[in-house]
Amino acid sequence: MKSLRQYILHSLLMLIVAGGFASISAQPRREVQAIGCYIGKSADGNKPGYSVPLWSWNSQIIGLIEYRHNRPGEQRPQGLLTEVQYDSGTGRISFETKMTTGVHSCPKHRKVPSHDLLSFRGVLKEDRLEGDLVLWDQLDAPPVALDRHPGFVLPLDESCRPMTFEAYEVWHWFLNPEYQSRGPKW
């Protein structure tokens, strides 16, 4: 029986080989380059934290964010970064991501998947990602801020280096199984 790692590597190799025989498109493929993985935890280690692996593709920043509950055996909710704005001259970066971090109940809703929108505005530096992070409840109007972290710092974790991918399609294909199970439910 193949291990999960062997299965992923075999599948990735087959995808790359199949892509080599596909017709050549007019637009050249660009490699997805790893920037780094930024991980932030609470000072006491018991409160939720976040991890943000980032890549560069076609002069854009792409990535995802994981919400870490710090519970043994947890399945960490994650979301793809959207609405990414990045200024390479100043390092200013902003993004949003849809997430489902748990189950929501209130007078209007009973045990439904949460509709969380995480927004980040800050600066990407060589050794950290820092700025203001807000987790919004999108089920109710107007949206309610569930968690605010002004001046939040996510240091670069040298031990967590994201992979480099041949093309955007390969990056997206590689992330898709995890994202399908841990991504937003809205």
Helices and strands as residue ranges (DSSP letters): H 4-21, E 33-40, E 49-57, E 60-68, E 78-80, E 82-86, E 92-99, E 103-104, E 112-113, E 116-125, E 128-137, E 144-155, H 168-182
